[in-house]
Amino acid sequence: MSGMRLRYFESEDILHLVLSEEPEWGSVEITPNVTVELNEQGEVIGIEILEASRFLRDSLLESVQARVLRIPEFQPG
């Protein structure tokens, strides 16, 4: 996808991933604080994450914890 870019609005703590500069036709909230933006054909053209710093922190911690728990030397034995 050419033209993909991230925008972060620090004062509002909003992360916006722009996949296409097409006009937004609609949007769908897929989880609280995460909305996908759609073009006229229903294709994803953007993703907006509210409370982005918390969302990223929590997502990264969950991912790291899941990986650590799957490593045999870290499991009680």
OpenMM code with the backbone's topology and positions (N, CA, C; nanometers):
from openmm import Vec3, app, unit

residues = "MET SER GLY MET ARG LEU ARG TYR PHE GLU SER GLU ASP ILE LEU HIS LEU VAL LEU SER GLU GLU PRO GLU TRP GLY SER VAL GLU ILE THR PRO ASN VAL THR VAL GLU LEU ASN GLU GLN GLY GLU VAL ILE GLY ILE GLU ILE LEU GLU ALA SER ARG PHE LEU ARG ASP SER LEU LEU GLU SER VAL GLN ALA ARG VAL LEU ARG ILE PRO GLU PHE GLN PRO GLY".split()
positions = [
    Vec3(0.0833, -0.1171, 0.0000),
    Vec3(0.0000, 0.0000, 0.0000),
    Vec3(0.0882, 0.1240, 0.0000),
    Vec3(0.0897, 0.1913, -0.1068),
    Vec3(0.1699, 0.3129, -0.1114),
    Vec3(0.0940, 0.4259, -0.0436),
    Vec3(0.1687, 0.5175, 0.0127),
    Vec3(0.1058, 0.6313, 0.0771),
    Vec3(0.0599, 0.6052, 0.2189),
    Vec3(0.0842, 0.4863, 0.2723),
    Vec3(0.0432, 0.4575, 0.4084),
    Vec3(0.1271, 0.5407, 0.5048),
    Vec3(0.0595, 0.5984, 0.6045),
    Vec3(0.1347, 0.6765, 0.7027),
    Vec3(0.0588, 0.6816, 0.8351),
    Vec3(0.1324, 0.7141, 0.9394),
    Vec3(0.0750, 0.7287, 1.0727),
    Vec3(0.0711, 0.8756, 1.1104),
    Vec3(-0.0337, 0.9123, 1.1804),
    Vec3(-0.0439, 1.0460, 1.2386),
    Vec3(-0.0754, 1.0264, 1.3862),
    Vec3(-0.0028, 1.0967, 1.4717),
    Vec3(-0.0309, 1.0903, 1.6144),
    Vec3(-0.0620, 1.2297, 1.6644),
    Vec3(-0.1759, 1.2422, 1.7293),
    Vec3(-0.2202, 1.3681, 1.7850),
    Vec3(-0.2018, 1.3601, 1.9364),
    Vec3(-0.0888, 1.4113, 1.9820),
    Vec3(-0.0472, 1.3928, 2.1213),
    Vec3(-0.1468, 1.4507, 2.2216),
    Vec3(-0.1962, 1.5683, 2.1965),
    Vec3(-0.2844, 1.6314, 2.2953),
    Vec3(-0.4144, 1.5533, 2.3150),
    Vec3(-0.4598, 1.4837, 2.2107),
    Vec3(-0.5812, 1.4021, 2.2215),
    Vec3(-0.5501, 1.2546, 2.2430),
    Vec3(-0.4231, 1.2144, 2.2301),
    Vec3(-0.3784, 1.0754, 2.2398),
    Vec3(-0.4526, 0.9866, 2.1393),
    Vec3(-0.4517, 1.0329, 2.0134),
    Vec3(-0.5175, 0.9605, 1.9045),
    Vec3(-0.4125, 0.9211, 1.8011),
    Vec3(-0.4143, 0.7944, 1.7638),
    Vec3(-0.3277, 0.7441, 1.6577),
    Vec3(-0.4146, 0.7157, 1.5362),
    Vec3(-0.3743, 0.7685, 1.4218),
    Vec3(-0.4518, 0.7512, 1.2994),
    Vec3(-0.3616, 0.6914, 1.1928),
    Vec3(-0.3975, 0.5730, 1.1473),
    Vec3(-0.3255, 0.5057, 1.0396),
    Vec3(-0.4010, 0.5321, 0.9107),
    Vec3(-0.3357, 0.6017, 0.8188),
    Vec3(-0.3966, 0.6363, 0.6903),
    Vec3(-0.3473, 0.5360, 0.5867),
    Vec3(-0.4391, 0.4590, 0.5307),
    Vec3(-0.4050, 0.3608, 0.4280),
    Vec3(-0.4285, 0.4143, 0.2883),
    Vec3(-0.5216, 0.5084, 0.2769),
    Vec3(-0.5561, 0.5654, 0.1470),
    Vec3(-0.6111, 0.7061, 0.1691),
    Vec3(-0.5893, 0.7923, 0.0736),
    Vec3(-0.6406, 0.9292, 0.0816),
    Vec3(-0.7815, 0.9404, 0.0226),
    Vec3(-0.8445, 0.8267, -0.0073),
    Vec3(-0.9805, 0.8291, -0.0612),
    Vec3(-1.0758, 0.8931, 0.0395),
    Vec3(-1.1854, 0.9473, -0.0090),
    Vec3(-1.2844, 1.0033, 0.0838),
    Vec3(-1.3449, 0.8940, 0.1719),
    Vec3(-1.3692, 0.9307, 0.2968),
    Vec3(-1.4330, 0.8362, 0.3898),
    Vec3(-1.5825, 0.8334, 0.3625),
    Vec3(-1.6352, 0.7119, 0.3442),
    Vec3(-1.7766, 0.6939, 0.3159),
    Vec3(-1.8523, 0.6561, 0.4423),
    Vec3(-1.7805, 0.5886, 0.5326),
    Vec3(-1.8416, 0.5459, 0.6575),
    Vec3(-1.7351, 0.4935, 0.7514),
    Vec3(-1.7781, 0.4535, 0.8693),
    Vec3(-1.6840, 0.3976, 0.9664),
    Vec3(-1.7550, 0.2953, 1.0536),
    Vec3(-1.6733, 0.2061, 1.1127),
    Vec3(-1.7264, 0.1015, 1.1997),
    Vec3(-1.6377, 0.0923, 1.3220),
    Vec3(-1.6997, 0.0985, 1.4400),
    Vec3(-1.6231, 0.0799, 1.5632),
    Vec3(-1.6073, -0.0712, 1.5840),
    Vec3(-1.4825, -0.1200, 1.5796),
    Vec3(-1.4612, -0.2640, 1.5915),
    Vec3(-1.4370, -0.3079, 1.7363),
    Vec3(-1.3866, -0.2194, 1.8174),
    Vec3(-1.3760, -0.2383, 1.9618),
    Vec3(-1.3860, -0.0993, 2.0225),
    Vec3(-1.4110, -0.0918, 2.1530),
    Vec3(-1.4112, 0.0424, 2.2114),
    Vec3(-1.2782, 0.1119, 2.1816),
    Vec3(-1.2841, 0.2320, 2.1332),
    Vec3(-1.1682, 0.3161, 2.1025),
    Vec3(-1.0955, 0.2810, 1.9735),
    Vec3(-1.1434, 0.1829, 1.8970),
    Vec3(-1.0804, 0.1508, 1.7682),
    Vec3(-1.1884, 0.1534, 1.6594),
    Vec3(-1.1672, 0.2430, 1.5634),
    Vec3(-1.2633, 0.2604, 1.4548),
    Vec3(-1.1921, 0.2432, 1.3210),
    Vec3(-1.2545, 0.1690, 1.2293),
    Vec3(-1.2012, 0.1591, 1.0933),
    Vec3(-1.2837, 0.2506, 1.0034),
    Vec3(-1.2137, 0.3165, 0.9136),
    Vec3(-1.2771, 0.4064, 0.8183),
    Vec3(-1.2850, 0.3354, 0.6841),
    Vec3(-1.3988, 0.3494, 0.6174),
    Vec3(-1.4259, 0.2757, 0.4939),
    Vec3(-1.4494, 0.3702, 0.3768),
    Vec3(-1.4102, 0.3221, 0.2576),
    Vec3(-1.4416, 0.3979, 0.1367),
    Vec3(-1.5794, 0.3547, 0.0860),
    Vec3(-1.6188, 0.4039, -0.0279),
    Vec3(-1.7521, 0.3759, -0.0823),
    Vec3(-1.7732, 0.2271, -0.1115),
    Vec3(-1.6637, 0.1541, -0.1413),
    Vec3(-1.6736, 0.0110, -0.1698),
    Vec3(-1.6678, -0.0748, -0.0419),
    Vec3(-1.6561, -0.0123, 0.0736),
    Vec3(-1.6501, -0.0861, 0.1997),
    Vec3(-1.5100, -0.1347, 0.2341),
    Vec3(-1.4085, -0.0824, 0.1661),
    Vec3(-1.2696, -0.1207, 0.1927),
    Vec3(-1.2116, -0.0294, 0.3008),
    Vec3(-1.1234, -0.0861, 0.3824),
    Vec3(-1.0611, -0.0100, 0.4904),
    Vec3(-0.9620, 0.0900, 0.4310),
    Vec3(-0.9798, 0.2164, 0.4687),
    Vec3(-0.8877, 0.3207, 0.4218),
    Vec3(-0.8152, 0.3878, 0.5387),
    Vec3(-0.8567, 0.3553, 0.6613),
    Vec3(-0.7921, 0.4152, 0.7768),
    Vec3(-0.8341, 0.3463, 0.9054),
    Vec3(-0.7527, 0.3623, 1.0072),
    Vec3(-0.7821, 0.3090, 1.1404),
    Vec3(-0.7509, 0.4187, 1.2405),
    Vec3(-0.8453, 0.4428, 1.3300),
    Vec3(-0.8265, 0.5445, 1.4332),
    Vec3(-0.8317, 0.4773, 1.5701),
    Vec3(-0.7317, 0.5067, 1.6533),
    Vec3(-0.7242, 0.4483, 1.7875),
    Vec3(-0.7257, 0.5621, 1.8890),
    Vec3(-0.8319, 0.5656, 1.9704),
    Vec3(-0.8414, 0.6614, 2.0793),
    Vec3(-0.7667, 0.6062, 2.1999),
    Vec3(-0.7189, 0.6940, 2.2877),
    Vec3(-0.6381, 0.6520, 2.4029),
    Vec3(-0.5256, 0.5596, 2.3551),
    Vec3(-0.4573, 0.6046, 2.2516),
    Vec3(-0.3589, 0.5228, 2.1809),
    Vec3(-0.2442, 0.4753, 2.2689),
    Vec3(-0.1936, 0.5600, 2.3570),
    Vec3(-0.0799, 0.5182, 2.4397),
    Vec3(-0.1186, 0.4028, 2.5301),
    Vec3(-0.2378, 0.4067, 2.5872),
    Vec3(-0.2838, 0.2962, 2.6718),
    Vec3(-0.3095, 0.1706, 2.5874),
    Vec3(-0.3717, 0.1892, 2.4722),
    Vec3(-0.4013, 0.0762, 2.3837),
    Vec3(-0.2730, 0.0043, 2.3427),
    Vec3(-0.1721, 0.0803, 2.3003),
    Vec3(-0.0458, 0.0197, 2.2573),
    Vec3(0.0267, -0.0463, 2.3748),
    Vec3(0.0311, 0.0202, 2.4882),
    Vec3(0.0951, -0.0370, 2.6068),
    Vec3(0.0297, -0.1697, 2.6434),
    Vec3(-0.1021, -0.1707, 2.6531),
    Vec3(-0.1729, -0.2923, 2.6914),
    Vec3(-0.1552, -0.4030, 2.5880),
    Vec3(-0.1601, -0.3681, 2.4594),
    Vec3(-0.1431, -0.4674, 2.3529),
    Vec3(-0.0038, -0.5277, 2.3558),
    Vec3(0.0983, -0.4428, 2.3744),
    Vec3(0.2362, -0.4931, 2.3801),
    Vec3(0.2576, -0.5805, 2.5028),
    Vec3(0.2059, -0.5394, 2.6177),
    Vec3(0.2210, -0.6203, 2.7393),
    Vec3(0.1545, -0.7565, 2.7237),
    Vec3(0.0352, -0.7591, 2.6662),
    Vec3(-0.0341, -0.8861, 2.6439),
    Vec3(0.0461, -0.9768, 2.5511),
    Vec3(0.1026, -0.9197, 2.4460),
    Vec3(0.1810, -0.9974, 2.3506),
    Vec3(0.3062, -1.0538, 2.4162),
    Vec3(0.3769, -0.9704, 2.4937),
    Vec3(0.4984, -1.0161, 2.5612),
    Vec3(0.4652, -1.1240, 2.6625),
    Vec3(0.3612, -1.1033, 2.7415),
    Vec3(0.3227, -1.2027, 2.8417),
    Vec3(0.2851, -1.3350, 2.7762),
    Vec3(0.2151, -1.3296, 2.6658),
    Vec3(0.1771, -1.4528, 2.5963),
    Vec3(0.2997, -1.5278, 2.5475),
    Vec3(0.3974, -1.4565, 2.4954),
    Vec3(0.5200, -1.5212, 2.4469),
    Vec3(0.6002, -1.5801, 2.5618),
    Vec3(0.6123, -1.5063, 2.6709),
    Vec3(0.6892, -1.5549, 2.7854),
    Vec3(0.6243, -1.6804, 2.8430),
    Vec3(0.4924, -1.6814, 2.8504),
    Vec3(0.4235, -1.7969, 2.9075),
    Vec3(0.4348, -1.9203, 2.8201),
    Vec3(0.4674, -1.9058, 2.6947),
    Vec3(0.4834, -2.0207, 2.6048),
    Vec3(0.6263, -2.0719, 2.5987),
    Vec3(0.7217, -2.0022, 2.6626),
    Vec3(0.8614, -2.0460, 2.6614),
    Vec3(0.8798, -2.1501, 2.7713),
    Vec3(0.9198, -2.2736, 2.7366),
    Vec3(0.9278, -2.3830, 2.8344),
    Vec3(1.0131, -2.3531, 2.9578),
    Vec3(1.1258, -2.2845, 2.9428),
    Vec3(1.2120, -2.2609, 3.0601),
    Vec3(1.1499, -2.1659, 3.1624),
    Vec3(1.0445, -2.0951, 3.1241),
    Vec3(0.9779, -2.0053, 3.2177),
    Vec3(0.8571, -2.0689, 3.2843),
    Vec3(0.8193, -2.1875, 3.2415),
    Vec3(0.7036, -2.2535, 3.2990),
    Vec3(0.7467, -2.3374, 3.4189),
    Vec3(0.6630, -2.3368, 3.5248),
    Vec3(0.6960, -2.4201, 3.6417),
    Vec3(0.7025, -2.5668, 3.6014),
    Vec3(0.7967, -2.6345, 3.6545),
    Vec3(0.8090, -2.7743, 3.6124),
    Vec3(0.8639, -2.8547, 3.7171),
] * unit.nanometer
topology = app.Topology()
chain = topology.addChain("A")
for resn in residues:
    res = topology.addResidue(resn, chain)
    for name in ("N", "CA", "C"):
        topology.addAtom(name, app.Element.getBySymbol(name[0]), res)
